[in-house]
């Protein structure tokens, strides 16, 4: 799970836009039909993951704004326990989607 988080942060994972950028595949389209399956699309807008995202969003909203920076890195102004909760919620979302299995 931590490896997946690191890969999301570095844009070096199995999301289609990342593979396209690395010249591994010829297209960046998401399975849902959106033209670019990147971290933002996966974490915030892909309709394939609306149900787990609702839980994810509600959890993050208890601590900070729901932004890409927050869900991947936490927030500098929060306590360690709150950042751990944010990153744990992100890992749970990734796991719940089964996108990287």
Residue pairs with C-beta under 8 A, 6 or more apart in sequence:
1 91
1 94
1 95
2 91
4 13
4 91
4 94
4 100
5 72
5 87
5 90
5 91
5 94
7 13
8 39
8 43
8 72
8 94
9 72
9 73
11 18
11 21
11 38
11 39
12 18
12 22
13 100
14 99
14 100
15 37
15 38
15 39
15 41
15 42
16 25
16 27
16 28
16 29
16 30
16 36
16 37
17 28
17 36
17 37
17 38
17 41
18 38
18 39
19 25
19 28
20 26
20 27
20 28
21 28
28 35
28 36
28 37
28 38
29 35
29 36
29 37
30 36
30 37
30 41
30 42
30 46
30 48
31 37
31 48
32 46
32 47
32 48
34 41
34 45
34 46
37 46
39 68
39 72
40 68
42 49
42 97
42 99
43 53
43 56
43 68
43 71
43 90
43 93
44 53
44 66
44 68
48 97
49 93
49 97
49 99
52 93
52 96
52 97
53 93
55 93
55 96
56 71
56 89
56 90
56 92
56 93
56 96
57 66
59 85
59 86
59 89
59 92
60 66
60 70
60 71
60 86
60 89
60 90
62 85
63 75
63 78
63 82
63 85
63 86
64 70
64 75
64 78
64 82
64 86
69 75
70 86
71 86
71 89
71 90
72 90
74 82
74 83
74 86
74 87
75 82
75 83
75 86
78 86
94 100
